[in-house]
């Protein structure tokens, strides 16, 4: 009786070589891609990323190479002045604030909103007050289109002076609707805070000032600049303000970030003597 032999497996013993070859090829392509990306330009990298996800690179990543919480200390931020914060002098700070104030005044005139925008240059700071009609409708906190356009110009001016700016503080105010009855606390505080926050949120990705140096505050009705007796006077109290303070190079307590750190650790104390610049 003849014995039938079982079939051998079809001669496929070397198929693993095909899989191995594919794997090696893929690894080679992967490392070639890594090498090519190590020398790719920023513009080409953005083009590659946007080809996969058009919204991947938003405005927060496109302003003067802004990255991280202390971007204003990074190289290149002082390009408009040709210097960094460490190279600033008191004269540089004052000149930057003066230029900022003049730019904001020109913006107010050119926008046709001069009657609603007040700019004051003080010793070491610039104070700007915006009537609420510039940014918002009554009892609302959504930025109007004209308000966005004005803030675009404000951002450009702030960027020019960025190395000299210690802190940008944005203040929201309301008016007391009834002269003889305070506003509802919740509505009043939220409206003021939300308005300040809306302005802050719009400005932050458009300026090269570190977010750590940008502060929004809601005061509500409690810091009026006029009475609440008439509609006209109440309109003066409904406002958003900006206080832009310059670097104080002679403050022993440091800048706003250093003072914050000192307060957290309990190391902050008022200087006993403020050093003055040397004179001949």
Protein Blocks (a to p, Z undefined) as FASTA:
>chain_A
ZZddddfklopmmmmmmmmmmmmmmmmmmmmmmmmmmmccfklmmmmmmmmmmmlpcfkl
mgghigcjklmlpghjlmmnopafklpcfklmmmmmmmmmmmmmmmmmmnopmmmpccdd
dehiacddddfklmmcehiabdcfklmmmmmmmmmmmmmmmmmpmbdcdddddddfblkb
ccdfklmmmmmmmmmmmmmmmmmmmpcbdfklpccddebjmlcfbdfkbmklmmmmnccd
dddddddfkbmnbpfklmmmmmmnopaccdfbdcddddZZ
